[in-house]
Amino acid sequence: MQEQEERDETRKTKILLSIIAILLAIIVMIAIFYIRSTHPRTQAKKEATEIAKKYAHLETVDHFYWFTRKDTYFSVTGKDNKGEELAVIIPKSGDKVTVLNQKDGVEEGHIRQIIETDYKEKNIQKISLGLYNDKPTWEVVTKSDDGLLSYYLLSFANAEEIMIIKNV
């Protein structure tokens, strides 16, 4: 009888240890997947920040944007060594960096407000800053209740509508 209880106890311990090992393996796999999936964005942000510090003398970085239309751009916003708020747009190639004074354009918060108020979009998925047809442009991606995406391209200078692609 006692021998049976010891076997049952040993069996329960083995099962419990197996479950713990499986759960740990799942947690490790999720962590590895997360790190690998975010690495390109982290690397792009790091490189864009270095370029922005070099070309625009940014001392602080507030936001990082990844903009992809015809071409890919990485943008950062922040303050330079004089305290001015700047936006720095960097093509993926690293050539021809564009430095903009944020006071000369529309900031992200105002773009968000325009999309929510004027276009009646509530579910904003992403806002990014880049160049479209060589002009500084905000891209806003929204998602409908049906799961369809809409893309709004608005001018950085005055929030003028450049293009809208709805229900993709």
Secondary structure, 3 states (H helix, E strand, C coil): CHHHHHHHHHHHHHHHHHHHHHHHHHHHHHHHHHHHHHHHHHHHHHHHHHHHHHHHCEEEEEEEEEEECCCEEEEEEEEECCCCEEEEEEECCCCCCEEEEHHHCCCHHHHHHHHHHHCCCCCEEEEEEEEECCEEEEEEEEECCCCCEEEEEEECCCCCEEEEECCC
